[in-house]
Structures are given as C-alpha cells and as structure tokens.
Amino acid sequence: MTDVGPFGLSVRDQALEADVQAGLTAVEEGLLEATKSEVPFITEAAQHLVRAGGKRFRPLLVMLSARFGDRHAPGIVPSAVVVELTHLATLYHDDVMDEAAVRRGVPSANTRWGNSVAVLTGDFLFARASHILADLGPEAVRVQAEAFERLVTGQILETAGPQDGRDPVEHYLDVLGGKTGSLIAVSCRFGAMMSGADETVVDVLTQYGERLGVAFQLADDVLDIASDSHESGKTPGTDLREGIPTLPVLRLRERAARLGLAEDIALCELLDSDLTDDERHGEALRLLRAHPALEQARRDTVRYAQDARAALAPLPECTAKTALQELCDAVVHRAG
C-alpha cells in the first residue's frame, strides 16, 4: 500500500498506482509544455504557479475516473492538462481580485509583476487550455464551456452577494458549486468521457465531482480558520483579514441572528472591524477557533463528502472506486 499525492491517498493496487503516477507525470510535462512561449518573460510568468507545485487534485480525479473505461485512451492526459490550466488561470485572476500577496508559498504573480501582468497571464493560460481542448472534439469544448460559464457565474455571484431575502448560507453553497464544484465535476467527467466509459458512469462521476468539489472548498474554509500553517501556502485567516465571508463566518452570523447571544454579536462586530490590524485579526481567529460555528462548518464539510461518497454507489466495486471513496475521507480529514 503506497500513497499518491499530497492527500496521502492509499492505493492498494500496484497497477492503479503505476497508472496514476505515470498519468500525473505526463500531466506535469504537459503543463510545462503548454506554458512555454516564444517570449521568455511570458514563459516565466505562465510557469510561475506551475513550478510552485500544488495538489494537482483535478488531474488526479481525471486519472482515477479514466479507470472506468480505456485508461490508455489518448485524450485523458490532455484533458487533465486542460482542467489544471483552467484552474491555474483562475488563481492568477483570484489573486488580483483578492489582492493576495502569497500563493502556494511563493509571492503571487500580482505581487511580483503587477495586476495587469497577472490578469493577462491568466488569459494566456485560458488560451492555451482552449488550444488543447480544440483537439479533443466539440463535445469536450461544450462541456468545458458550460463549466467555465458556471465558474464565472459563481465568481460574479460571490462578488455581488446574496439578493435581499436570500439565505446567505444557501447563496454561498451555490457560489461554491459554480466556483469550485464545476471544474472538479468536469475533471471526473473528462476522465470517464475520454476513456469511453458508459454514459451512466460519466453521469455518476460528474455528480460525485460536483459534491466533492464543494466539500473540498468547505474544508479550505475550515482550514483558513483552524490551521496554523495553511496547506495552500496562504497565511491562516487570509479570508478573514480580507473580509471574505466563508462558511464558518456565515454560520456565526446565522447563529447570532437566531439566538441573539451577546458574545456572538460581539464577535460579529469584531469581524466587521478593520482586521488588517494584527491584534484584532489574531483575536478574531482565536475566538472563531473556539466557536461552535467552526464545528458546524466542519459538519457541513462532512455532509458534502458523504454525499459525494454516496453518489459512487452505482459504480462497480474496484480499486479506482475505493480510491475515490478515500478521497472523500481525505477531504474531511483536512477539515478535522
């Protein structure tokens, strides 16, 4: 039994392990090739986050989902490169929108080269992803286009905030379905689709990816509050400092409105203050870490991960299915 990837995913089958590792190695090579330009500066900027590493969670899902068909089909690795390039492109744009200084333990592109270069580099990565996608056929183009529309819609909804009368938690979960769930669902869909798996299998894996994607982001929300050293390379409490209302904060506000407890209201007021002040930021983190709202967010994460696991039920028993089930546990463990 060995581990694949930063999640410590246990693989009990040597053939599966070898295929996944070989696939991820090929994806890494594909990412470096896809981010090359005749202009050296563009290559440097485009490879900035590729070389910084990362979980490669989406390519891993492509490889595992491909095990339900012909795992050697030629479109599998290129489709994994497409989803990872798309993900990387969104990170360049996200860091500009969030004014983030660090990404994956290195200075963000916007910090190093400025917002304009960061945005344009993200656009360059989208263009390269589209170029690869064109060779995968019109169905793949359509699937990616729909997912990208959902991703952008989720980002816009997050920026706009919930409409009057809309439950903020429901709004936020819808945002995550678009921002994160859509591309992770496509990762599973591409793996199954490119391998020629049965359409019912493709649909099952797509549903699994959607739910796992939300659980994955919710785990990040919990980690942003609870972890001393954030796995993504971001400083703990980054979302808090920037005033981004992630699930633990939304659960706190929900509880404060429902119960009217003085300590909950006081914490909400602290969160509404200027958290660029290190002392206030540290106090907010300390109080949130001890608050029931964080545990509620953990339970929400577990629920989505359990839903993802349940979605896999129609699939035949095999080592790939077991690995996908264990990813649900790994996501929950991150939030533990």
C-alpha positions as CSV (number, residue, x, y, z in Angstrom):
1,M,0.0,0.0,0.0
2,T,1.5,3.4,-1.1
3,D,0.5,7.0,-1.2
4,V,-0.3,9.1,-4.2
5,G,-0.4,12.8,-4.0
6,P,-0.5,15.3,-1.1
7,F,-3.7,13.8,0.3
8,G,-1.9,10.6,1.3
9,L,-4.4,8.6,-0.8
10,S,-3.9,5.0,-0.1
11,V,-3.5,2.9,-3.2
12,R,-3.8,-0.9,-2.7
13,D,-3.2,-1.9,-6.3
14,Q,0.2,-1.6,-7.9
15,A,-1.2,-1.3,-11.4
16,L,-3.5,1.6,-10.3
17,E,-0.7,3.3,-8.5
18,A,1.6,3.0,-11.5
19,D,-1.0,4.3,-13.9
20,V,-1.9,7.3,-11.7
21,Q,1.7,8.2,-11.1
22,A,2.5,7.9,-14.8
23,G,-0.5,9.9,-15.7
24,L,0.4,12.7,-13.3
25,T,3.9,12.8,-14.5
26,A,2.7,13.2,-18.1
27,V,0.3,15.9,-17.0
28,E,3.2,17.8,-15.3
29,E,5.2,17.6,-18.6
30,G,2.1,18.7,-20.5
31,L,1.7,21.7,-18.2
32,L,5.3,22.8,-18.7
33,E,4.9,22.4,-22.5
34,A,1.6,24.3,-22.6
35,T,3.0,27.2,-20.6
36,K,6.0,27.8,-22.9
37,S,6.1,30.9,-25.1
38,E,8.4,32.4,-27.6
39,V,8.6,35.3,-25.2
40,P,10.8,34.3,-22.2
41,F,9.0,36.7,-19.9
42,I,5.6,35.1,-20.7
43,T,7.0,31.7,-20.1
44,E,8.4,32.8,-16.7
45,A,5.1,34.3,-15.6
46,A,2.9,31.4,-17.0
47,Q,5.1,28.8,-15.3
48,H,5.2,30.7,-12.0
49,L,2.4,28.7,-10.3
50,V,3.1,25.5,-12.3
51,R,6.6,25.3,-10.8
52,A,5.3,26.3,-7.3
53,G,3.6,22.9,-7.2
54,G,0.1,22.3,-5.9
55,K,-2.2,19.4,-5.1
56,R,-2.9,18.5,-8.8
57,F,-6.3,17.4,-7.3
58,R,-8.1,17.8,-10.6
59,P,-5.7,15.8,-12.7
60,L,-5.8,13.1,-10.1
61,L,-9.5,12.9,-10.5
62,V,-9.2,12.7,-14.2
63,M,-6.8,9.7,-13.9
64,L,-9.0,7.8,-11.4
65,S,-12.2,8.4,-13.4
66,A,-10.5,7.1,-16.5
67,R,-10.1,3.7,-14.9
68,F,-13.8,3.0,-15.7
69,G,-13.0,2.8,-19.4
70,D,-9.9,2.5,-21.5
71,R,-7.3,4.1,-19.2
72,H,-4.8,4.4,-22.1
73,A,-7.1,6.5,-24.3
74,P,-5.2,9.4,-25.9
75,G,-7.5,12.2,-24.7
76,I,-7.0,11.5,-20.9
77,V,-3.8,13.3,-20.2
78,P,-4.6,16.3,-22.5
79,S,-8.0,16.8,-20.7
80,A,-6.2,16.7,-17.4
81,V,-3.8,19.4,-18.6
82,V,-6.9,21.5,-19.7
83,V,-8.6,21.4,-16.3
84,E,-5.4,22.2,-14.4
85,L,-4.5,25.1,-16.8
86,T,-8.0,26.4,-16.3
87,H,-7.7,26.1,-12.5
88,L,-4.3,27.8,-12.6
89,A,-5.7,30.6,-14.7
90,T,-8.4,31.3,-12.2
91,L,-5.8,31.5,-9.4
92,Y,-4.0,34.3,-11.2
93,H,-7.3,36.2,-11.5
94,D,-8.4,35.4,-8.0
95,D,-5.2,36.8,-6.5
96,V,-5.7,40.1,-8.3
97,M,-9.3,40.3,-7.1
98,D,-8.3,39.3,-3.5
99,E,-5.1,41.4,-3.6
100,A,-3.3,38.3,-2.3
101,A,0.4,38.5,-1.6
102,V,1.2,34.8,-1.5
103,R,0.1,31.7,-3.4
104,R,1.4,28.2,-2.8
105,G,4.1,29.5,-0.6
106,V,5.6,31.9,-3.2
107,P,4.8,35.6,-4.0
108,S,1.7,35.8,-6.1
109,A,2.1,36.9,-9.7
110,N,0.3,40.2,-9.0
111,T,2.8,40.9,-6.2
112,R,5.7,40.1,-8.3
113,W,4.7,41.7,-11.7
114,G,1.6,43.7,-11.0
115,N,-2.1,43.2,-11.6
116,S,-2.0,43.7,-15.4
117,V,0.6,41.0,-16.0
118,A,-1.2,38.6,-13.6
119,V,-4.6,39.1,-15.4
120,L,-3.0,38.7,-18.8
121,T,-1.1,35.7,-17.8
122,G,-4.3,34.1,-16.6
123,D,-5.8,34.9,-20.0
124,F,-2.8,33.3,-21.7
125,L,-3.4,30.1,-19.7
126,F,-7.1,30.1,-20.8
127,A,-6.0,30.4,-24.4
128,R,-3.6,27.5,-24.1
129,A,-6.2,25.4,-22.5
130,S,-8.6,26.2,-25.3
131,H,-6.0,25.3,-27.9
132,I,-5.6,21.8,-26.4
133,L,-9.3,21.4,-25.9
134,A,-10.0,22.0,-29.6
135,D,-8.2,18.8,-30.4
136,L,-10.4,16.8,-28.0
137,G,-13.6,17.4,-30.0
138,P,-16.7,19.5,-29.9
139,E,-18.3,17.7,-27.0
140,A,-15.3,18.4,-24.8
141,V,-15.4,22.0,-25.9
142,R,-19.0,22.3,-25.0
143,V,-18.5,20.6,-21.6
144,Q,-15.6,22.9,-20.7
145,A,-17.5,26.0,-21.9
146,E,-20.5,25.2,-19.7
147,A,-18.3,24.6,-16.7
148,F,-16.4,27.8,-17.3
149,E,-19.7,29.7,-17.5
150,R,-20.7,28.2,-14.2
151,L,-17.3,29.1,-12.7
152,V,-17.5,32.7,-13.7
153,T,-21.2,32.9,-12.7
154,G,-20.2,31.6,-9.2
155,Q,-17.5,34.3,-9.0
156,I,-19.9,37.0,-10.0
157,L,-22.5,35.8,-7.5
158,E,-19.9,35.8,-4.8
159,T,-18.9,39.4,-5.7
160,A,-22.5,40.6,-5.9
161,G,-23.5,38.9,-2.6
162,P,-26.9,37.3,-1.9
163,Q,-30.1,39.1,-3.0
164,D,-32.4,40.5,-0.4
165,G,-34.3,37.8,1.4
166,R,-31.9,35.1,0.2
167,D,-30.3,32.9,2.9
168,P,-26.6,33.8,2.9
169,V,-25.5,30.1,3.5
170,E,-27.6,28.8,0.6
171,H,-26.2,31.6,-1.6
172,Y,-22.7,30.7,-0.6
173,L,-23.1,27.0,-1.2
174,D,-24.5,27.9,-4.7
175,V,-21.4,30.0,-5.3
176,L,-19.1,27.1,-4.3
177,G,-21.0,24.8,-6.7
178,G,-20.1,27.2,-9.5
179,K,-16.6,28.4,-8.4
180,T,-15.2,25.0,-7.3
181,G,-17.6,22.2,-7.9
182,S,-18.0,22.8,-11.6
183,L,-14.3,22.3,-12.6
184,I,-13.9,19.3,-10.3
185,A,-17.0,17.8,-11.8
186,V,-15.5,18.3,-15.2
187,S,-12.3,16.6,-14.1
188,C,-14.3,13.5,-13.3
189,R,-16.4,13.9,-16.4
190,F,-13.4,14.2,-18.7
191,G,-11.6,11.2,-17.3
192,A,-14.7,9.0,-17.8
193,M,-15.7,10.5,-21.1
194,M,-12.2,10.4,-22.7
195,S,-11.8,6.8,-21.6
196,G,-15.0,5.9,-23.4
197,A,-16.9,4.9,-20.2
198,D,-20.6,4.3,-20.3
199,E,-22.7,7.4,-20.2
200,T,-24.3,6.4,-16.9
201,V,-20.8,6.1,-15.4
202,V,-19.9,9.5,-16.8
203,D,-23.0,11.0,-15.1
204,V,-22.3,9.3,-11.7
205,L,-18.7,10.5,-11.7
206,T,-19.8,14.0,-12.6
207,Q,-22.3,14.1,-9.7
208,Y,-19.5,12.8,-7.4
209,G,-17.1,15.5,-8.5
210,E,-19.6,18.3,-8.0
211,R,-20.3,17.3,-4.4
212,L,-16.6,16.5,-3.7
213,G,-15.7,20.0,-5.0
214,V,-18.0,21.7,-2.6
215,A,-16.6,19.6,0.3
216,F,-13.1,20.4,-0.8
217,Q,-13.7,24.2,-0.7
218,L,-15.5,23.9,2.6
219,A,-12.5,22.1,4.0
220,D,-10.4,25.0,2.9
221,D,-12.7,27.4,4.6
222,V,-12.3,25.5,7.9
223,L,-8.5,25.3,7.4
224,D,-8.3,29.1,6.8
225,I,-9.6,29.5,10.4
226,A,-8.3,26.4,12.2
227,S,-4.9,25.7,10.7
228,D,-1.6,27.2,11.9
229,S,0.1,26.5,8.6
230,H,-2.4,26.6,5.7
231,E,-1.9,23.8,3.2
232,S,-2.4,26.1,0.3
233,G,0.6,28.2,1.3
234,K,-1.7,31.1,2.3
235,T,-1.4,32.7,5.8
236,P,-4.1,31.4,8.2
237,G,-7.0,33.8,8.4
238,T,-6.4,35.3,5.0
239,D,-10.1,35.2,4.0
240,L,-10.9,36.6,7.4
241,R,-8.5,39.5,7.0
242,E,-9.8,40.3,3.6
243,G,-13.5,40.3,4.8
244,I,-14.4,37.3,2.6
245,P,-17.5,35.7,4.3
246,T,-16.6,32.0,4.3
247,L,-18.8,29.3,5.9
248,P,-17.6,29.5,9.5
249,V,-18.3,33.3,9.5
250,L,-21.7,32.8,7.8
251,R,-22.6,30.1,10.4
252,L,-21.6,32.5,13.2
253,R,-23.8,35.3,11.7
254,E,-26.7,32.9,11.3
255,R,-26.3,31.8,15.0
256,A,-26.0,35.4,16.2
257,A,-29.2,36.4,14.3
258,R,-31.1,33.3,15.6
259,L,-30.0,33.3,19.3
260,G,-29.0,36.9,19.9
261,L,-26.2,35.9,22.3
262,A,-24.1,38.9,23.3
263,E,-20.8,37.1,22.7
264,D,-21.8,36.1,19.2
265,I,-22.9,39.6,18.4
266,A,-19.6,41.0,19.8
267,L,-17.6,38.6,17.6
268,C,-19.6,39.6,14.5
269,E,-18.8,43.3,15.4
270,L,-15.1,42.4,15.7
271,L,-15.2,40.7,12.3
272,D,-16.8,43.8,10.8
273,S,-13.9,45.9,12.1
274,D,-10.6,46.6,10.4
275,L,-8.9,43.2,10.5
276,T,-5.7,44.4,8.8
277,D,-4.8,45.2,12.4
278,D,-2.8,42.2,13.5
279,E,-4.0,42.3,17.1
280,R,-7.7,42.4,16.1
281,H,-7.1,39.7,13.5
282,G,-5.4,37.4,16.0
283,E,-8.2,37.9,18.5
284,A,-10.9,37.1,15.8
285,L,-9.0,34.0,14.8
286,R,-8.7,32.8,18.4
287,L,-12.4,33.4,19.1
288,L,-13.6,31.7,15.9
289,R,-11.4,28.7,16.5
290,A,-13.2,28.1,19.8
291,H,-16.7,28.9,18.5
292,P,-19.4,26.4,17.7
293,A,-19.8,27.9,14.2
294,L,-16.4,26.3,13.2
295,E,-17.7,22.9,14.2
296,Q,-20.9,23.5,12.3
297,A,-18.8,24.2,9.2
298,R,-16.9,21.0,9.8
299,R,-20.2,19.1,9.9
300,D,-21.3,20.8,6.6
301,T,-18.0,19.6,5.1
302,V,-18.6,16.0,6.3
303,R,-22.1,16.1,4.8
304,Y,-21.0,17.1,1.4
305,A,-18.2,14.5,1.5
306,Q,-20.7,11.8,2.5
307,D,-23.0,12.9,-0.3
308,A,-20.1,12.5,-2.8
309,R,-19.3,9.0,-1.4
310,A,-22.9,8.0,-1.7
311,A,-23.0,9.2,-5.4
312,L,-20.5,6.5,-6.2
313,A,-22.8,3.6,-5.1
314,P,-23.9,2.6,-8.6
315,L,-20.4,2.1,-9.8
316,P,-18.9,-1.5,-9.8
317,E,-16.5,-2.3,-7.0
318,C,-12.9,-1.8,-8.0
319,T,-9.7,-0.2,-6.7
320,A,-10.5,3.1,-8.5
321,K,-13.8,3.3,-6.8
322,T,-12.1,2.7,-3.4
323,A,-9.6,5.4,-4.2
324,L,-12.4,7.9,-5.0
325,Q,-14.2,6.9,-1.7
326,E,-10.9,7.5,0.2
327,L,-10.6,11.0,-1.3
328,C,-13.9,11.8,0.4
329,D,-12.3,10.8,3.7
330,A,-9.1,12.7,2.9
331,V,-11.1,15.9,2.3
332,V,-12.9,15.5,5.6
333,H,-9.6,14.8,7.3
334,R,-8.2,18.1,6.1
335,A,-11.0,19.9,7.8
336,G,-10.5,17.8,11.0
